C-alpha cells in the first residue's frame, strides 16, 4: 500500500461516511429495540418452558426451514442481488429494477414452496438426521413443529427479497423495524397461545410475526413505486444466479455450522440445545447491534466503491468499518465474560428457568465471548468480498471454518459439553475472519494494517482498564444484590472505557463524532 495514500486518506468521503454513520445508527437503534424485545421474549419463553425437552424439539424443528431461507432467500440472495440492483438504481433504470425484482421474487417463491412440500413429507427423516440423539417423543414433536415452521419460511422468503430491495435503495428504516414484528409475534404466541397449545403456541406466534415482518415493509415498496410482473426472466437474472451459486454453497457450510449444535447437543442431557440457544441469543444482542448493523449499512457503500473501480476507497471504507466494529466488540466481549452469570440471572432466572439453568447458560457464555468478536468482524470482512462480487473467497473461508468447527466440537464435547460446542463455533468463525483478512490484504495491496494495529492496541488497553473497573465494583459491592452490583459494574466499565478512548485518542470514535456532527 502506498504510504502517502495512507497518510492523507480519509476513511470515506464526508457525505458518504456521514450517510453510513447515520444509517448504521438508525439500524443499530432498531436492532437494539429488537434485542431488548428479544430479551423479553427469552424471559417469557424461559419462564414458560425453561431448558426443556419441548424447547429442544422446537429449536431442532427450525434447522431445515432456517437453512432453506438462509441459502435461498436470505443472505445468499441479499449479497448477490444488492450489488447488481444497486447498479440499476444508480442509473435510474426504474422499470428494469422492478422487472428484476419480480423475476427473483417469483423464482424464490417457487423454489421455496417446492422444497417445503418435499421437506414436510420427509420431516421425520430430516429430524432424525439433524438430531440423532433425540428419543421417539422428541422426534415426533420436532417433526410436527417443523411442518408448521415451513409455512413461516415461505412468508419470510418473500419478506427477505423485499428487505434486500429496500436496502439496495439505501432505505434501512423499514427493514430494520421489520424484525420487531417477528419478535412481538413470538412473545404474543408464548403469552396467549402457549397456555392452550403448549410449544405449538410459540410456533404459531412466530408465523403471525413473520406475516407482520412482511407487511411492515410494504410502505417502502409503495414509496419506490414497486411493480410486479409474472415473469421468470431478466437479462441480469443469470448474473444474480451466478453470484448466488458460490454464495449458496458458502451459506450451506454456514447452515451446517448452525445444525452442529443440535446434532452434537442431542447427545447431551435434556436442555443442552436450549442452553446453547439461550447463550447464542444473549451473545447476539451486542453482536447484532455492533457487527450486523454496521455491516448492513456499509455494504451498499462498499458495493458503490467496487462498482466504480475505486480500490483505495474500498480499502479505506472496509478498514474504517472493521476498526470501529473491533473497538466496540472487544469491550463487549470482555463484559460478557465478566458479567455473563449475573446478567443471565437478572434476565432469565424465573419460573421454569432455575439457578441450575442460569449456571449452564453462563458457562456457555464464557466461550461465546470470543465468538462475539469474530462474528462481529465477519459481518464487515465478508461484505468486502461480496461488494466485489467475489463469492468464492467467503466460500473457502466458510468451508474451512466448518471443518474446524465440526472437528473441534466433536473433540471438545466429552469434556466441555455445550461449552465445547460454543467454543468450536467461535474457533470456526475466527478462522473465517483470519482467512478473509489475508485474502483482502493480498487483493487490495494492504488493509491499512498499521492503522488497524494501532486502533486494536488502543482498544485492548481501554478494555483492560474497563475490566479492572468492573472487577473493582464487584469487590466493592459484595452481597449488595445482583442488580445493584451488575448495574454498577456495567456503568463503571462503560465510563472507564470511554475515558480511555478519549485519553488514547481512539481515532475511530473521534472520527465518528466529528462526522456525525458534520453538516458538509
N, C-alpha and C positions, 0 to 999 in steps of 0.2 A: 504494500500500500504506500502511496506517495505521502511523505511526512508533511509536506506543505498542505496537501489536501486535508490531512487530518487536523492540522493546527488551525486552519481557517474555517473549516466546515462547521456549519450549524447542524444540529440534529435533523432538522427539516426546514423547509421554507416556513416563515412565520404563520401565514394563513392556514397552511395545511396542518402544521403542528397544532395550532390552536383548535382546529376542527377536530383532530384526533383526540386531543385532551378533553374537549368539552363532550364529544361523543362518548369517550370512554367513561367520563364522569357520570353521564346520563345512564349509560348501560350499567355501570357499577352500582349506581343508586338503585335501579330496579332489581338488579341481581341481589343486592343486599336486602331489599324488601322481600324478595322471593326466598332468600335464605333464612330470613327471620321467620317467615311463614313456614319454611321447611322445618325449622327447629320446632315450631308449634305443631306441625304435622307429626314430627318424630315424637314429641311429648305425648300427643294424643294416641299415636299408634303404640308407643311403648307402654303407656298406661293400660291400653286395651289388650294388647297381645303379648307384651313382654318380649323375651327372646325365646320364642316357642317353635314347636314343630310346624304349626299352621303358617307362621310367618316365614319360616324356611321354605315351605312349599310355594308361598306367594312369590318370593324372590326368584325361585327356580322357574316359575311359570313365565317370567319375563325374559329369560335368556334368549330364546329363539326370536320372539317378536322384537325385542330391542335390537338384536343383531340384524334382523331384516330391515328395520327402519334405518339403523345407522349406516349399513352398507349401501342401501338403495336410495333412500330419500333424505338422509341426514347429512352428516359431514361429507360423505363422498360426493353427493350432488352439489352441496354448497361450495366446496373448494374447487370443483370443476366448472360450475355454472357461473359463479360470480366473476372470475376474470374475463370470460367470454361475454357475458351480459354487460359488464362494465364498459367494454369497448363500444357496444351498440348504444348504450346510454350516453356515453361521452360524445358520440357522433350525432345524437339526437334522432336516431332511427326508431321512432316510436312503434310503428307497426311491426317492424322486424323483431323488436323486443318482445312484443306480446305474442307473436306467432311462435317464436322460440319457446317462450314460457308455456304456451298451450301444448306444443308438441311434447315438451318434457313432462308436464303435469299428466297428460293423458297416458303417456308411456309408463310413468311411475305407478299410477293407479292400476293399470292393467297388470303389471308385473307383481305388485304387492298383493292384489286380490287373488291372482292365480296361486302364488306361493302360500298365501294364508289358507286357502282352501285345502291344499295338499298337506300343509302343516297341521291343520285341525284334524284331518283324517288320521294322520300318523302321530298324533300328540303323545300317546303312551310310549311309543318308541323313542321320541325325542326326549322326554323326561328321563327315561331310563339311561339315555346316553349322557345327558348333562349332569345328572345326579344319581350315579350308580349306587351310592351308599344308602339311598332312601329305602325305607321299608314300604310294604304294599300300601298302607293307608296314606302315607305322604305322597307316594307316586300317583295314586288315584286323585287326591286333592289337587296336586300340581297340574295334572292333566286337564281337569275341569277348569281350573283357573286360566290356563294357557289359552284355551279356546275362547274365553271371554276377552282376554287381553289382545288377541289377534284382531278383533273388531276395532280396538283402540288404535292399533298400528295402521290400519287403513286411513283413519282420520288424521293421525299425526303425520302420515306421509304427505298428504295434501297440504297440511299446515307447514311442514318443513320446506316445501317448494315455495310457498308464499313468503316465508321468512327470508329465504335466500334472495328472492326477487326484490324485496324491500331493502335489504342490506346492500344490494348492488346499486340501488338508487341513493345510497348514503342515508337511508332512513333507518334509524335504530330505535326510535321510541316504542312503536307498537311491537316489534319483535322482542324487545326487552321486557315489555309489560305482559306479553302473552303467557310466559310460564307461571305468572301469578294465578291465572285461571286454573291451570292444571293442579297446582298445589292446593288451592282452595277446594277443588273438587275432591281431592283425596282426604282433606280434613273433614269435609262435609260427609263423605262416604263413611268415614270411621265413626263420626259422632252420631249420625242419624240413620245409617243403614246397617252398620255392623251389629248393633244390638239385636236386630232381627235376622240378618243374613250372615253374620259372622265375618270371616275373612273375605267373602264374596262382596260384602258391602264396601270394603276398601277398594276392590277391583272395579265395582260399578261407579264409585265416586271418581276413580281415575278416568273412566270412559267419558263421564259427563264433563270432567275438567278438560279433556282433550278436545271436545267439541268447542268449549269456550276458548281454548287456545287458538283454534282456527278463526272463530267468529270475531275475536278482538282485533285481528289483523285486517279484516275486510275493509274498514275505512281507509286504510293505506292503499289498497287496490283501487278504491273509488277515487282517491286523490290523484293517483297517477294514471287515471283513465284506462284501467285494465280492460282488455278484451279477450275473448276466448273463442277459439276455433276448434272444431272436431277433427284435428289433424294429428298425424304421427310423423310428419316430415318437416324438415327445415334445413337450409344449406349448412348451418352451423351445428346441427344436431350430431353429426358424425364426429365433429371436433370435441364436443362436450363428452360424448360417449368414449372417445379415445382417451381423454383425460381421466374419465371415471374408471377405466379399466384397472390401471395400476393402483389407483386410489382405493378402489373396492377391495383389491387384494390386500392392501395395507390395512384397511379397516377390518377386513376379515381376520387378520392377525390381532388387531386391537380387540375385536369381538371375542376372540378366544382368550385374550387376557382377562376379559370380564367374566367369561364362563369358568375359568380356572378356579376362582374362589368357591363356586358352587360345586364343581367337580371334586375338588380336594376337601372342601368343608363338609360334604355329605358323608365323609368317612370319620368325622369327628362327632362327639356327643351332640345331642339336641341343642340348638341355639347357636352353633358355631357360625353358620351362614348369616343369621340375623345379627350376631355380634359384629362380624366383619362389615356388614352393610351399615350398621349404626356408625361404626368408626369411619367408614368411607364417606358417609354423608356429613359427619362433623368436619372431616378434613376438607370436603368440597366447599364448605362455607367460605373460608378465606380464599381457596384456590379459584373459585368461580369469580369472586369479586375482583381478585387481583389478576390472575392469568387469563381467564376466559374473556372478561370484559375488555381488557386491552388488546388481546389477540384478535377478537372480532372486529374492533373498531379500527385497528391499524391495518387490517388485511386489505380493504379497498385501496388504501394509500400505497401499500406495497405493490398491489396489482397495477396501479397507475404508473408508479416508477418503473416497474418491469416492462409494461406496455410501451413506455416512452423510451426504453433503452437506457435509462439513467442508472447505471450500475453504482455510481458513487452515492447518489441519493437513496437508492435501495439499501445499500450497506449502512448508511448513516441512520436511516429510519429504523431498520431492524436492530441495530446496535443500541440505539436510544431506548427503544421499547424493551429490549432484553435487560438493560441496566435498571430500568425502572421496575420491571417485574421482580428482579432479584432483590432490589432494595426494599421491596415490600414483603416478598415471600419468605425471605430468610428470617427476619424477626418474627413473622407469624408462625413459622415452623418452630422456633425456639419457644414461643408462647404455648404452642400445642404440646410440646414436650414437657414443659414445666407445669402446666396447669390443666393437663388433659383430664385427670381424675376429678378435681373439684368442679370443672366445667361440666363434665358428664353427669355428676351427681346433681348439680343445680338444674340442668336442663331436662334430664330424663328420669331420675330416680323417684318414681312414684307408681302407685298401682301395682301392676304385674311386673314392673321393672324394679327389681330389688337391688340391694347392695352388691350381691354377687355379680349381677349383670353389669353394674357400674364398673366393678373391678375388671371384668373381662373386656369391656369396651375401652377403658383407659389403657389397658395393656396393649391393645391393637393400635391405639393412637400413638403410642411411643414409636412404633415402627412406621406409621404413616407420616410422621414429621418430615422424614427425608423425602417421601413421596410428594408432599405439598410443594417443595421447592422444584422438584423435577417436573411434575405435571404443569406447574405454572410456567416454567421456562419453555416447555414443549409447545404450549399454546402459541408462542411467538415464533420459535425457531422453525417449526413445521410450516407455518404460513409463509415464511420467507421462500420456501421452495414451491408451495402451491401458487404463490403470486407469479412465479416464473414459469408456471405450467409444467413444472417438473414433479411428477407424481412417483417417480421411480426411487429417488433417494429416500423419501419417507417410507416407501415400501420396504426397502432393505433394512432400514432402521427398525421398523416395526417387527419384521421377521426375526432380527437379531434379539430385540427386546423380548419377543415371545419365547424364544428358546431359553434365554436366561431366566425369565420369569417361571416357566414351566419346570426347568431343571432345578433351580434353587428352591422353588416352592415344594417340590417333591422331597428334596433332601432335608428341608427345614421343618416339614410338617410333623415328624415324630417328636422333635424336641421343643419347637416353639408353637405348635398348634396353629390357631388362627393368626397369631402374631407372625409366624413364618410366612403365611400367605400374604400378609400386608407388606412384609419386608421384601419378599420376592417381587411383588408388584413394583415397589419403589426402585429396586435394582434394575428391573427391566426398562423402566422409563428413563432412569439415569443413563443407561446405555444408548437409548434413542437420542437423547439430547447431546451426548458427547459425540456420537457418530455424525449427527447433522451439523454440529458446530465445526467439526473437522472438515466436512464436505463444503460448508459455506466458506470457510477460510480459504480453501483451495480455489473455489469457483469465483469468489468475489475479490481475490487477491488481498485477503485480510478481512477481519471482522472488528476492526478497531480494538484490538486485543489490549493495547495499553490503557485506553480509557475504560475498558471492561474490567481489567485487573485493578485499576485504581478505585473504581467505584465499588468493586467487590471487597477490597480491603477496608474501605470506609464502612461498608455495610456490616462486615464481620466485627469490626471494632465497636461499632454502635450497638450491635446485637449483644456482644459480651457485656457491655455496660448495662444494657437493658436486663440481661439475665441476673446480674448482681443485684439490681434494684428489686426484681421480682422475688428473689430468694431472701433479700433483706426484709421485705414486707412479710413474707411467710414466717420468718424467725421472730419479727417484732410483734406479730399478731397471732400467737399460738392460742388456739382454743377460742378465738373470737367469732367463730361461726364461718361456715364455708362461704356464704355470700359476702360477708364483710371482708374476709381475708382475700378471696378471689377478686372481688371488685377493686380492692386496694392494690393488689398485685398488678392487675391489668392497667390501672391508671398510672401507677409508678413506673411500670415498664414502658408504657407508651410515651410518657413525658421524658423519661431518660433517653429513649431512642431519638425523639425529636430534637432534644437539646444537643445530642451528639451529632445529629445530622447538620445542625446549624454550625456548631463549632468546627466540624470537619469540612464544612462547605461541600456537602454531598451534592454534586453538580446536577444530578437528575431532579432532585427536589427544588433546587434553586431555579433550574430551567423551567420546571413545571410551573412554579409560582410566577415567574416572570412572564411566561407565555399565556398563562391563564388570565393575567391582568392586562395583557397587551390589547390594544384597540386597533392595531395595524390591520 
